Amino acid sequence: MRIAFVGKGGSGKTTSAAMFSRYLAELGHPVLAIDADINQHLGSALGHDGPPPRALGTDLAWLKDHLRGTNPRITSADVMIKTTPPGSGSRLLDLAPDGELLRRYSAVAGGVRHLATGEFDEADVGVSCYHLKTGTVELYLNHLVDGPGEYVVVDMTAGADAFASGLFTRFDLTVLVSEPTRRGVGVYRQYAEHAAGHGVALRVLGNKVSDPDDVAFLREQVGDALLGWFGHSAWVRAAERGAVAPIGALEPPNLAVLDAVLAALDDRQRDWAAYHRGSAEFHLRNAAAWANRALGTDLAAQIDPEFVPGPRAARPVRA
């Protein structure tokens, strides 16, 4: 199952993503956390100390060549874009830590294996869009066959930036972290409006809730979308200072919120055929809007009409 944490900057989405990732790991589930936010703070929130792992966004040519495998519809890495879907011969991925991609890019912190898209570097300033880096996450998820009991947690870019690609549709559940403020719920309304019609399961997680009036405000503004809310947490404050304790030491009401998020996520069922159709839809949109012209080829030909990813697809190719 895949879950994205979104929200306005400063809402607490990175902290929430890190808490939920550690919660899953401490329950014994295989979990991969991915930092797709431009600020790249998820690793430190997980307790990572030292140099960050190699970033997906800094090694795009290797990643594309690795994923295309022997797919005859994709003649080179140069004609792959962020929305390119897998087909027969593509290298499908799993969450086994000994796989070449995870060995190359991931690190472990707080019991959680994690990936990072990478920050802007000097060569990017004034030239590149950060969505070129988050596109690597979309490619990764398009080629990932995650199995029962496995979880991928993604800390997304703030606000509605996710809608610059089809990445926002790659999740079984999207949780928008909102403070009990007009600006917080305004981001929820914007997100819900953009996501409408794309099959996005969107719920709201309140944060920095201090009293019943805050809860009442959130209920009034988002209704049944409200999944739960975090109150004041000495555990979180200590973690932000670097003193990360086991998740079991989290305050019981806040721990119960993580239980509720997991229950909502596990309640989802993925339709692999519909998921793949969504990949193809956004690939065709990008092809028509800019990619065919930029690359001088018809990228619609990359779509394999007979292929559906998932457990019934060909066994994932392991390097």
C-alpha positions in Angstrom: 0.0 0.0 0.0 1.1 3.5 -0.8 0.3 6.7 1.2 1.2 10.3 0.5 1.4 13.0 3.1 0.6 16.5 1.7 -0.3 19.9 3.1 0.9 23.5 3.2 4.4 24.3 4.2 4.8 24.1 8.0 1.7 22.0 8.6 3.6 19.1 9.9 3.4 16.7 7.0 7.1 15.7 7.1 6.8 15.0 10.8 3.6 13.0 10.2 5.2 11.0 7.4 8.2 10.2 9.6 6.1 9.1 12.5 3.9 6.9 10.4 6.9 5.3 8.7 8.5 4.5 12.1 5.2 3.3 13.4 4.9 0.8 10.5 8.5 -0.3 10.9 8.1 -0.9 14.6 5.0 -3.0 13.9 7.3 -5.2 11.8 6.1 -4.2 8.3 8.4 -3.7 5.3 8.3 0.1 4.7 10.0 2.5 2.4 9.9 6.2 3.0 10.5 8.6 0.1 11.3 12.3 0.5 9.7 14.1 -2.5 9.7 17.5 -0.8 12.0 20.3 -2.1 13.2 20.9 1.5 14.4 17.3 2.0 13.9 17.0 5.8 12.4 13.5 6.0 15.7 11.7 6.5 16.5 13.9 9.5 13.0 13.5 10.9 13.6 9.7 10.8 16.8 10.2 12.7 19.3 10.0 9.9 22.7 11.3 10.9 25.5 11.8 8.4 25.6 12.3 4.7 22.3 11.8 2.9 21.8 8.8 0.6 22.5 9.2 -3.1 19.6 11.1 -4.5 17.3 9.7 -7.2 17.1 13.1 -9.0 20.9 13.3 -9.5 21.3 10.1 -11.5 18.4 10.2 -13.9 20.1 8.5 -16.8 21.0 5.5 -14.8 17.6 5.2 -13.3 15.8 5.4 -16.7 18.1 2.8 -18.2 17.7 0.5 -15.3 13.9 0.7 -15.4 13.5 0.3 -19.2 15.2 -3.1 -19.0 14.6 -4.9 -22.3 11.4 -3.1 -23.2 11.4 -2.9 -27.0 9.0 0.0 -27.0 11.6 2.2 -25.2 14.7 2.4 -27.4 16.8 4.5 -25.0 16.8 6.3 -21.7 16.7 9.5 -23.7 13.1 9.0 -24.7 11.8 8.2 -21.2 9.9 10.9 -19.3 8.5 11.1 -15.8 5.2 9.5 -16.9 6.6 6.6 -18.9 4.7 3.5 -17.9 6.2 0.0 -17.7 5.6 -2.6 -20.4 6.8 -6.1 -21.3 10.5 -6.2 -20.7 10.6 -3.3 -18.3 12.4 -3.9 -15.0 9.7 -4.1 -12.3 10.8 -3.4 -8.8 10.1 -4.8 -5.4 11.0 -3.6 -1.8 13.7 -6.3 -1.2 16.6 -4.3 0.3 19.2 -6.3 -1.7 17.8 -5.0 -5.0 20.2 -3.0 -7.1 18.2 0.3 -7.0 17.7 0.3 -3.2 21.3 -0.7 -2.6 22.4 2.2 -4.8 20.1 4.9 -3.5 18.6 4.1 0.0 19.7 4.4 3.6 18.2 3.3 6.9 17.3 5.5 9.7 15.0 4.9 12.7 14.5 1.4 11.4 13.1 2.8 8.1 14.7 2.4 4.7 14.4 5.7 2.8 15.0 7.4 -0.5 15.5 11.0 -1.4 14.8 12.9 -4.6 17.6 15.4 -3.8 17.7 19.1 -3.3 18.3 21.9 -5.7 22.0 22.3 -6.4 23.9 25.2 -7.9 23.5 23.9 -11.4 19.7 23.9 -11.0 19.2 27.4 -9.7 17.5 29.6 -12.3 17.4 26.7 -14.8 15.5 23.6 -13.6 12.1 22.9 -12.2 12.0 20.8 -9.1 9.3 18.6 -10.8 12.2 17.2 -12.8 13.4 15.6 -9.6 9.9 14.5 -8.3 9.4 12.9 -11.7 11.9 10.3 -10.6 9.5 9.3 -7.8 6.7 8.9 -10.4 8.9 6.7 -12.5 9.9 4.6 -9.5 6.3 4.1 -8.4 5.1 3.3 -11.9 7.6 0.4 -11.9 7.1 -0.8 -8.4 5.1 -4.0 -7.6 4.5 -3.7 -3.9 3.0 -6.7 -2.2 0.6 -7.5 0.6 1.8 -6.1 4.0 4.4 -3.7 2.3 4.1 0.0 2.6 5.5 3.1 0.8 5.2 6.4 2.6 5.9 9.6 0.5 6.4 13.1 1.9 5.2 15.2 -1.0 5.9 18.8 -2.0 3.9 21.5 -0.2 0.5 22.8 -1.3 -0.8 21.9 -4.8 2.6 21.5 -6.4 2.0 17.7 -6.8 -0.5 18.4 -9.6 2.4 19.3 -12.0 2.4 15.6 -12.9 0.5 12.4 -12.4 2.3 11.7 -9.2 -0.7 12.6 -7.1 -2.6 9.6 -8.5 0.1 7.0 -7.5 -1.2 6.4 -4.0 -3.8 4.3 -2.3 -4.5 7.0 0.2 -3.5 10.7 0.4 -3.5 12.3 3.8 -3.6 16.1 3.9 -2.1 17.4 7.1 -3.9 20.6 8.2 -3.7 23.0 11.1 -7.0 24.2 12.4 -6.8 27.5 10.4 -8.4 28.9 7.3 -5.2 28.6 5.3 -4.8 25.0 6.3 -8.3 23.9 5.2 -8.0 26.2 2.2 -5.2 23.9 0.9 -7.4 20.9 1.5 -10.2 22.5 -0.6 -7.7 23.3 -3.4 -6.3 19.8 -3.3 -9.7 18.2 -3.3 -10.8 20.4 -6.3 -7.8 19.4 -8.4 -8.0 15.8 -7.5 -11.7 15.4 -8.3 -12.3 12.9 -11.0 -9.0 11.2 -10.7 -9.9 8.5 -8.1 -7.9 10.0 -5.3 -8.8 8.9 -1.8 -8.2 12.0 0.2 -8.5 12.4 4.0 -7.5 15.1 6.4 -5.3 14.7 9.5 -5.5 17.6 11.9 -2.2 18.8 13.5 -1.3 21.3 16.2 -4.8 20.9 17.7 -5.0 22.3 21.2 -8.6 22.3 22.3 -12.2 21.2 21.3 -12.7 24.4 19.4 -9.9 23.4 17.0 -11.5 20.0 16.5 -15.0 21.6 15.9 -13.5 24.0 13.3 -11.9 21.1 11.4 -15.1 19.0 11.5 -17.1 22.0 10.3 -14.7 22.7 7.4 -13.8 19.2 6.1 -16.6 17.0 7.5 -16.2 13.3 7.0 -12.8 13.7 5.4 -11.4 14.2 8.9 -9.4 11.1 9.8 -8.1 12.2 13.2 -5.9 14.9 14.8 -2.6 15.2 16.6 -2.6 17.3 19.8 0.5 18.6 21.7 3.2 16.0 21.8 6.3 16.1 24.0 7.5 13.0 22.0 7.5 15.0 18.8 9.2 18.0 20.5 11.9 15.8 21.8 12.3 14.1 18.4 12.7 17.5 16.7 15.6 18.1 19.1 17.2 14.8 18.0 16.0 12.7 21.0 13.9 10.1 19.0 12.2 7.6 21.3 10.4 4.4 20.2 6.9 5.1 18.7 5.4 3.1 21.6 6.3 6.0 23.8 4.1 8.4 21.9 1.2 9.8 23.8 -1.8 7.3 23.6 -4.2 9.7 21.9 -1.6 10.5 19.2 -0.7 6.9 18.8 -4.3 6.1 18.3 -4.3 8.6 15.3 -1.6 6.5 13.7 -3.8 3.4 14.2 -6.6 5.2 12.4 -4.4 6.1 9.5 -3.2 2.5 9.1 -6.8 1.3 9.3 -7.9 3.7 6.6 -5.0 2.7 4.4 -5.5 -1.0 4.8 -9.1 -0.5 3.9 -8.1 0.5 0.4 -7.9 -2.1 -2.4 -5.8 -1.4 -5.5 -7.1 -2.1 -8.9 -3.9 -2.7 -10.9 -5.6 -2.3 -14.2 -7.1 1.0 -13.3 -3.9 2.1 -11.8 -2.0 1.4 -15.0 -4.7 3.1 -17.1 -4.1 6.2 -15.0 -0.4 6.0 -15.8 -1.1 5.7 -19.5 -3.6 8.7 -19.4 -1.0 11.1 -17.9 1.7 9.8 -20.2 -0.5 10.6 -23.2 -1.2 14.1 -21.8 2.5 14.8 -21.4 3.3 13.4 -24.8 0.7 15.6 -26.5 1.5 18.7 -24.4 5.3 18.9 -24.8 7.2 15.6 -24.9 6.5 14.5 -28.5 7.7 17.9 -29.8 10.7 18.0 -27.5 11.9 14.5 -28.2 10.8 14.3 -31.9 9.0 11.0 -31.5 5.5 9.8 -30.7 5.6 8.6 -27.1 2.2 7.0 -27.3 4.0 4.1 -28.9 5.6 3.4 -25.5 2.3 2.2 -24.1 2.0 -1.6 -24.2 -1.7 -2.3 -24.6 -1.4 -5.9 -23.4 0.6 -5.2 -20.2 -0.8 -4.7 -16.7 1.6 -4.5 -13.7 1.0 -6.1 -10.4 1.5 -9.5 -8.8 0.2 -11.3 -12.0 2.7 -9.5 -14.2 6.0 -11.2 -15.1 8.1 -11.8 -12.1 10.1 -8.5 -11.3 13.5 -8.5 -13.0 16.2 -8.3 -10.4 19.7 -7.2 -11.3 
